[in-house]
């Protein structure tokens, strides 16, 4: 079919050049997959933070489908979600482009006309704030200023807001990057006991396997004055809407089971929510693909074909750089071992043999040699994006590492400033933090690094 023809049309030299893998490595992996009776493919931001992420994920689905690895036990797709119940959020309608059916149900249940125009995703929201189209930023948790791309542009956008509000469990960098007026609303963490009028409460979360279960805090709250997130939302709603709402906000948060009863009215899949969630382990939401029921016009699974991209931002940057004698690399940003999202607990990365430091840049030994540099030398990372906007991340120490040639890796958020806001995955809007065009500018070691080196030499 079309997929087979597309695959056969690809050249091996291009496959190797664009993947960073050799022919032998790819064949070895293919043989493992071919002989496996069942297979699960897992992926995270290493796949999603690319301009062609959607095409890649659809090709992963192709790979599973052609071997019958969707819709049988021990097989299938497993996108690895983050810690913040992001899958459950989406199930509950937290989406900038909600369906008309969902909005209709909200209208029926709550008696108001929901806005029908689409909202903004993260990147679009930053642009809207920067252009004055959005004037209030309200964050339910997170560390937005440190987690987002194009740091200087993002911070400028936040500072243009009339009001920024953060519902937070602890202080973070985002509280320092605020609008003309700013609020920090401390709240309970999920590990703390949430006591309401109806007793200790639990909230529901959904994992990557579509399992929904209760999460109950066990630790005493850091302060008796802390409110839960639902209680904060309810109090804000009463203060802002007053008699203009028929929703019994304060009554709902007395017992979260009442909220779950309301969820039943909006989402058919959650019929009997309170009873089902009290079962040991919770319950699984239906996934028709796992039953080989395909919601397509043909009622069959659809294979998609995509050529290997040859005109990405990195390709274009390399073409521009040839005339200047500059080598353009592909930078991926990532976390260290001692890091949980934007929270940095320590300066070690035992996964990669890095101790007591974070401003390191992983590079292939041959690339290091070709650049006339040595392990331990320092460089600035300079962006080479299509928009021509100057972007830099200064002072990184070079560390030889087993990484594909032409590629670099460094920790975020230190490198977020290099990610152009407009560089997103086609069809998804995800920042391309694993695919950034940069070049290296050698610099002297920073004074503190030189002092450490001198101390080591004299020891």
Number of C-alpha atoms within 10 A of each C-alpha: 6 10 14 9 10 14 13 10 10 12 10 12 10 13 15 15 13 12 11 15 13 14 12 10 11 13 11 12 10 12 10 10 16 12 9 11 11 17 21 15 14 12 15 12 19 15 17 24 23 23 26 21 22 18 21 17 16 16 17 16 20 20 16 21 16 10 14 16 23 23 18 14 11 11 17 22 20 13 16 14 14 13 10 12 15 16 19 18 13 13 15 13 15 12 14 13 13 15 12 11 10 15 17 15 15 17 14 13 13 15 12 13 11 14 8 12 8 11 12 14 15 16 19 14 18 25 20 15 21 20 13 14 12 18 18 18 18 12 16 15 18 18 19 21 24 22 17 22 29 22 22 13 16 23 22 16 24 27 19 19 22 17 17 23 20 24 20 20 20 14 12 17 14 19 19 12 18 24 22 11 12 19 14 15 18 20 24 23 20 18 13 15 20 24 17 15 10 12 12 15 20 18 16 16 18 22 17 16 14 16 16 20 21 17 13 16 18 12 12 12 19 13 10 9 10 17 20 23 22 18 19 17 17 19 16 13 17 16 10 11 11 10 9 9 14 11 15 11 18 16 14 18 23 19 18 21 18 13 17 20 16 16 17 15 16 23 16 10 13 17 15 12 20 19 11 16 19 12 11 9 12 19 17 15 14 11 12 11 14 16 11 15 13 14 12 9 8 8 10 11 16 14 15 13 16 13 10 17 12 11 9 14 19 21 16 16 24 20 13 15 15 11 8 8 8 16 17 25 26 21 27 23 24 18 18 21 16 15 17 11 17 17 15 15 11 14 16 18 17 11 9 13 9 15 11 9 11 20 18 18 23 23 24 18 19 12 18 18 12 10 12 9 15 15 14 14 16 25 22 19 23 18 25 26 20 16 10 9 11 10 21 18 16 17 20 24 23 23 22 18 15 10 14 16 17 16 21 27 21 21 18 23 20 16 24 23 21 27 28 25 22 17 24 22 19 15 11 14 18 23 26 27 27 22 25 28 28 27 22 17 13 16 14 12 17 13 9 9 13 12 12 10 12 11 10 9 8 6 5
